[in-house]
Amino acid sequence: MSETILAAPYLTLPPTQAELPCDDGIPMETQRHKYQMDLLIETLEFWLAQREDGYVSGNMFVYYSLAQVRNKDFKGPDFFVVLGVPKGERRSWVVWEEGKAPDVVIELLSESTAAADKNEKKLIYQNQMRVPEYFWFDPFHPDDWAGFSIQQGVYQPLVPNQQNQLVSQSLGLGLQKWQGKYRGVDTVWLRWATLDGELLPTGMEIAQQEHQLAEQERQRAEQERQRAEQERQLAEQERQRAEQVQSQLQQTVRNLLQTGMTVEQVAKLTGLDISQVQELAG
């Protein structure tokens, strides 16, 4: 009997990160949108530096299904972070390569994107990508700010805590509004913070903190130097005073002896030992 060999079925492997488009060439809506994205990414990068895992990026394509690729329906969240993955550079985020979707997504609203961000994209993050937490924020209208946590497959709105933060349970951090200057623009920014309300610092703020610490250390060293100098001066003054007393006592002893008094009489009069009188007289 001859052996029958079955041909292996032809399998089409899904495209890899290197094969997929990574940029649509469309810039972010405004400079402020770009700065807001950078602020969220920059501060979280320093936070992730304390961990051995994690990836954060923004305005990058996230691929979550082959149907999406076929339809060229590319989605690029303004901000996303993924925990539990190796660190390293990516051209795009490919779910079937990485093994998971983002843990947190933030969209920055504008007049042209707000409707899609609040409806179409929200449903995609909820139903197809299953992103645990989704937030949106309008850099020009900071009161338009919301967060959602997926519960039983459906996004439920988050309620601000006592620090007026929308809390990311995935990260153990809060998102809060902050009035201040970033890259020369003074406005209300959305920032990451600890649950105690301590802002995650930017690189500039870290440098400023290090400069302040260095200046405080310099001042402490200067104060210590001044204290040591004061102690030296006090010791020198004490030495000079002791020398002056010694000189005056010596002169007194000699004057008394010159009057014809005996060493014993001088010792009794001054309260000194005879040996001290003899030493001063010599």
C-alpha positions in Angstrom: 0.0 0.0 0.0 1.4 3.4 -0.9 1.6 6.1 1.8 -0.6 9.1 1.4 0.9 12.4 2.3 -1.4 15.2 3.1 -0.3 18.7 2.1 -0.2 21.1 5.0 -2.8 23.8 4.6 -1.5 27.2 3.5 -1.4 29.5 6.5 -1.2 33.3 6.3 0.7 34.7 9.2 -0.5 38.0 10.6 1.6 41.0 9.7 4.3 42.1 12.1 5.1 45.5 13.6 7.8 46.0 11.0 5.2 45.3 8.2 2.4 47.6 9.4 2.1 51.3 8.8 3.2 53.3 11.9 2.3 56.8 10.9 -0.5 58.5 9.0 1.4 61.7 8.6 -1.3 63.7 10.4 0.0 65.9 13.1 -1.8 66.5 16.3 -4.5 69.2 16.3 -2.6 72.0 18.0 0.7 72.7 19.8 -1.2 72.5 23.1 -2.5 69.0 22.2 1.1 68.0 21.4 2.4 69.5 24.7 -0.4 67.8 26.7 0.5 64.5 25.2 4.2 65.0 25.9 3.4 66.0 29.5 1.5 62.8 30.2 4.1 60.6 28.5 7.2 62.4 30.0 6.0 62.2 33.6 4.9 58.6 33.3 8.2 57.6 31.7 10.1 58.7 34.9 7.5 56.7 36.9 8.0 53.6 34.8 11.8 53.9 35.1 11.3 52.6 38.6 9.8 49.4 37.2 11.3 46.6 35.2 8.3 46.5 32.9 5.9 48.8 31.1 5.5 50.9 27.9 4.0 54.3 27.4 3.5 56.2 24.1 1.1 58.4 22.2 -0.2 59.2 18.8 0.9 55.7 17.7 -1.1 53.2 15.8 -2.6 50.3 17.9 -3.5 47.2 16.0 -6.0 45.0 17.7 -7.5 42.8 14.9 -6.8 41.6 11.4 -10.1 43.0 10.2 -8.9 46.4 11.3 -5.8 45.9 9.2 -7.8 44.8 6.2 -10.0 47.8 6.5 -7.1 50.1 7.1 -8.9 51.3 10.1 -5.9 52.5 12.0 -6.4 53.8 15.6 -3.8 56.0 17.2 -4.6 56.9 20.8 -3.2 60.2 21.9 -1.8 58.5 25.0 -1.7 54.9 26.2 0.3 52.8 28.7 0.7 49.1 29.0 2.1 47.3 32.1 3.5 43.8 32.3 5.4 44.0 29.0 9.1 44.3 28.2 10.5 47.8 27.9 11.8 48.9 24.5 11.1 50.9 21.4 8.1 50.1 19.2 7.0 51.3 15.8 3.4 50.6 16.6 1.5 48.6 19.2 0.5 45.2 17.8 -1.8 43.3 20.2 -1.2 39.9 18.7 2.6 40.4 19.0 2.6 41.9 22.5 0.0 39.6 24.0 -2.3 42.4 25.4 -4.0 45.7 24.7 -3.2 48.9 26.5 -4.2 49.2 30.2 -5.0 52.9 30.0 -6.0 55.1 27.0 -6.4 58.9 27.0 -7.8 60.9 24.1 -7.3 64.6 23.9 -10.5 66.2 22.6 -10.8 68.8 19.9 -13.7 70.2 17.9 -13.0 67.8 15.1 -12.5 64.7 17.2 -14.7 65.1 20.3 -17.7 63.3 18.9 -15.7 60.2 17.7 -13.6 60.1 20.9 -16.7 60.1 23.1 -18.7 57.6 21.0 -17.0 55.5 18.3 -13.6 55.3 19.8 -15.0 54.7 23.3 -17.0 51.7 22.0 -13.9 50.3 20.2 -11.8 50.6 23.4 -14.7 49.0 25.3 -15.9 46.2 23.0 -12.9 45.3 20.8 -9.7 46.3 22.5 -11.1 45.8 26.1 -9.0 48.6 27.5 -9.6 48.5 31.3 -9.6 52.3 31.7 -10.4 55.1 29.3 -10.1 58.9 29.8 -10.7 62.0 27.8 -9.6 65.6 28.3 -10.0 68.8 26.2 -6.8 70.9 26.6 -8.8 74.1 25.6 -11.9 73.3 27.7 -10.5 71.5 30.8 -13.9 71.0 32.4 -14.6 68.5 29.6 -12.9 65.7 31.4 -14.1 62.2 32.1 -12.9 58.7 33.0 -14.3 55.2 32.7 -13.5 51.8 34.1 -14.7 48.7 32.4 -17.0 46.6 34.6 -18.7 43.4 33.3 -17.7 44.5 29.8 -19.1 47.9 30.0 -17.5 51.3 30.8 -18.8 52.9 34.0 -18.0 56.5 34.7 -15.4 57.3 37.4 -16.2 59.7 40.2 -13.4 62.1 41.4 -11.9 61.3 44.8 -11.3 63.7 47.6 -8.2 65.0 45.8 -10.4 65.8 42.8 -8.6 63.0 40.9 -9.9 60.4 38.5 -8.1 57.4 39.7 -6.5 54.7 37.5 -6.7 51.5 39.4 -4.4 49.9 36.8 -1.6 52.3 37.7 -2.4 53.2 41.2 -2.2 56.9 40.2 -4.6 59.7 39.8 -5.2 62.1 36.9 -5.8 65.7 38.1 -6.0 69.2 36.6 -3.1 71.5 37.3 -2.8 75.2 36.6 0.8 76.0 35.7 3.4 76.5 33.0 4.8 73.7 30.8 7.1 74.6 27.9 6.2 78.2 28.3 2.5 77.7 28.1 0.5 78.7 31.3 -2.8 76.9 31.3 -4.8 74.1 32.9 -3.0 70.8 32.2 -3.9 67.2 32.9 -1.2 65.5 35.0 -0.4 62.3 36.7 -0.1 62.3 40.5 0.1 60.0 43.4 -3.1 59.4 45.3 -1.8 61.8 47.9 -1.9 64.6 45.3 1.9 64.7 44.7 2.5 65.4 41.0 4.7 63.1 39.0 7.5 65.5 38.0 8.7 66.5 34.5 12.4 66.3 33.6 12.6 70.1 34.1 11.0 69.8 37.6 13.3 67.0 38.5 16.3 69.1 37.5 14.9 72.0 39.5 14.4 69.8 42.5 18.0 68.5 42.2 19.3 72.0 41.9 17.3 73.1 45.0 18.7 70.1 46.9 22.2 70.9 45.7 21.7 74.5 46.7 20.3 73.5 50.1 23.3 71.2 50.6 25.7 74.0 49.6 23.9 76.3 52.1 24.1 73.6 54.8 27.9 73.2 54.1 28.3 77.0 54.2 26.5 77.2 57.5 28.6 74.3 58.9 31.8 76.2 57.7 30.6 79.4 59.4 29.7 77.5 62.6 33.2 75.9 62.6 34.7 79.3 61.9 32.7 80.8 64.8 33.9 78.0 67.1 37.5 78.6 66.0 37.2 82.3 66.7 35.6 81.7 70.1 38.4 79.2 70.9 41.0 81.8 69.7 39.3 84.5 71.9 39.3 82.1 74.9 43.0 81.4 74.3 43.8 85.1 74.1 41.8 85.7 77.3 43.5 82.9 79.1 46.9 84.3 78.0 45.9 87.8 79.2 44.8 86.4 82.6 48.0 84.4 82.8 50.0 87.5 82.0 48.2 89.7 84.5 48.6 87.1 87.2 52.2 86.7 86.4 52.7 90.4 86.6 50.8 90.6 89.9 52.9 87.8 91.5 56.1 89.5 90.4 55.0 92.9 91.8 54.1 91.3 95.1 57.5 89.5 95.3 59.2 92.8 94.5 57.6 94.4 97.6 59.5 91.9 99.7 56.8 89.4 100.3 57.8 85.8 100.5 56.5 83.1 98.1 54.4 81.7 100.9 52.8 85.0 101.6 52.1 85.6 97.9 50.6 82.1 97.6 48.3 82.7 100.6 47.3 86.2 99.3 46.5 85.0 95.7 45.2 81.6 96.6 47.8 79.9 94.4 49.9 77.0 95.2 53.5 77.7 96.1 54.7 75.8 93.0 52.4 78.0 90.8 53.8 81.2 92.4 57.4 80.0 91.8 56.5 79.2 88.2 55.0 82.6 87.6 57.9 84.3 89.3 60.4 82.5 87.2 
